[in-house]
Amino acid sequence: MNTSAGSGIVLPDGIIGNACTTDAQCTDPNLPNCVESECHASYTSTLDVIGFGPNQTFDSVDIIQSVCVTMEHSWLRDLEMRLIAPGGQIVRLQKFLGRVGGEVYMGQANDCDEGSPSPGTGAMYCWKPTATNVPMLDYANNGTGMGSSPTCYSFTAVELPPGDYAAADPWTQLNGTSLNGQWKFVVTDLWPIDNGFLFDWTISFDPDAVGDCSGPIVD
């Protein structure tokens, strides 16, 4: 079972509010999400899944086959990307590791659009329980197998190659959530200046986990 949502949208660019430990402490409606102890603007896309049994829960990492996104961004290290389950459980797909390190593109990012965001060319990245690649920033920090992308400046950018990556958190953190309900894909940019675009995302479930495929899967 494969479900998708979203269309090309510019991602909020490193907007930071007050310190926090929970979303409830982020009282500014423009900065509603507590990520890495700071209130931030995030992009959130939701999918309402209704195709599983009424009491069916996540009890095996095999239930999710992949979470994939088509996007571009001119600084991967800015980003934290999360999958939030209907029960509130969170898996960080890409973990923000701090405001340090060299530039890494996702896709063929448009780095000439400061002040007036304009999309470059997105690439597809997937997180899978079966992925043999390490998490994204671990892969980038290893320094091997990286691609390249043209820029507006006098250098060629390092690009994270499209493909399958391990999530930064274990998938077992989803254990116990209902499979039916609202699944969220959340992208937070934690560092100003560079921007990016998200074009689509999908979540694929094991079709054998669906008892009855005759009805709708997503509402």
N, C-alpha and C positions, 0 to 999 in steps of 0.2 A: 504494500500500500504506500503510495507516494502522494504527498500533499505539498502545495506551494502557495506562497503569498508574496505580495509586494511588487512594486514597480520602481523604476529609477528614481532615487531620492537622495538629496545631499544629506550627509551625516552631520549632526551638530559638531562644531569644531572647538573642542577643548574648553567649554564654558564651565567655570568652577564657582561654586558657592561656598557656604560655610561647612565646617567640619561636622561629621555625623557618624553615627553607628547604625542607624536604621533609616529607612525611607521616610518614616513619620517625622523625622527631624528636619527634612527638606521641605520647608513650608513655602518656598517660592515655587509657584506652579510651573515656572519655566525651567526649574532645576529639581525635578521630582525624585531623582534616583540617587541613592547612597552607594557609591562605588569607590572602593579603596579609601574609605573614610572621608570622602568629600562628596558634596552634593553636585551632581552633574546633570546636564541635559543629555538624554540618550534617545536613540531611535529604537522604537519597539514595534515589532510586527507580530500579530497574533493569528493563530489558527484554531478554530473551534472544532475539535475532533469528536465525532459521535458514533464511530463505526464499531467500537469494541463492546464487549459484554458490560452490563451495568455495574458489575463489581470487579471488573478485570483491572489488575494493577501491574505495574512494572516490577517484574521479579527475575528478569534475566537480561543481560546486556545484549543478547541476540534479538530482542524485540525491536530495538532501533538499529536499522542497517546503516543509515547515514544521515547527517545533517549537512547540506551543501548550500553554498552561497556564491552568487556571481557579484563581484564588487571590484572596485579599484580604490586605492588609497596611497598617498605619497609618503606615509610613514607608519608602517605596521606597528612600530613600538609604541605609538600613541594609544593603541586600541585595547579594549577588553570586550570580548564577545561572549555572551551567556545564552544558554538554553534554559528556560524556566518552565518547569512542568506544571500541570494543573494543580498539583498539591503544594506548590511553592518550592519544591526541591530545585537546586541549581547545579548545573554543570558549566564550569567556565571552559569554553571551547578554546579561546585564546586569552591568556592571562597577561595583564599589564604587569611588567616587571620593573617599572621605574622610568624616570625621565633621563635615561642614559642610553648611549649606544648610537651606532651609525644608522643612516637612512636605509630603509628597506621598503621597496614598493610592493604593493599588491596590484597585479595587473599592470596595464600600460597607463599609469596614472597621469593626469593632466596637472603638472606642477607649475603651470603658467597662469593659473586662474586665481591668484590671491585677491581677495576682496570681491570677486564675482565668480563664484564656483561654477565650473563647467565640466561635464563628465569627460573622462578619458575612455579607455577601453577596458571593460571588466574581464576578469578571469574567474574560472570556477575553482573554488576550494571546498573540500569536503572533510568532515571529521567522521571517522568510523571506528567502532570498537575493534575492527580487524585491521586497522591501518598499520603498516610497517614503518612508516615515517614517524619520527618523534614529534612532539608539539612544535608549532610553527616557529617560535622564537628560539627554541633549542636547535631546530634545523638551521635557521638563519645564522645563529652564533657559531655553528660548526664550520660554516664558511665554504662548504663543498656543495656542488650541485645547484648553485644559485644561477638564475638567469640575469639578463640585463635589459634595460629599458632606456630609450632616449629621453632627454630632458630639455628644458629651455635654457640650460646653463652649459658650462664648459666641461661637463662630465657626464658619464653614463651611469645611471642608477642601477643598484643591485635590486633584482626582482625575485621575490619568492615564487618558485615555480608552481603553477597549478597542479593539483593532485590531492591525494588523500593524506591526512595527518591525524595523529592521535590527539585527543582532547587534553587540555591541561589538567583537568580533574578526572578522577575515575568515574566511569559511567554508573557504577553502583550507587553513586549519590542520588540517583533517581529512584532507588528502591522504595516501593510502597506507594508511589503516586498513582492515582487513577490515570488510566490511559485516555479515557474520555475527558473532555474539558478543554480549557484554553491553554495551548502551548505558545510560548513567547520566545522570540529571537530578539535579543537586546544587544545593540552595539553602542558602546560609550567611547568617545574620544576624550582622553584625559590630558591632552597637551595641545595648547593653541598653535596656530599658524597653518599647519598642513590640514588638508581636507580630503574627503573621499565621497564616493557614491556607492550605494547598494542598489542593485538592479532586481534581484530576486533571491528567494531562499526556499529550500525544500526540506522536509523531513520525511524519511522513508522508513516505514515499519515493515516487519516481517509479515508477508501476506498470510502465512500459516497461523498467525496469532489472531486473525480476524475470523470469528465464528461464522458470520453471515455477511457476504459481500454483495447481497442483492439490493441493499438499501444504500443511502448516501454515507460517505465517509467523513466529509467535512461539511459543516453547516455554514 
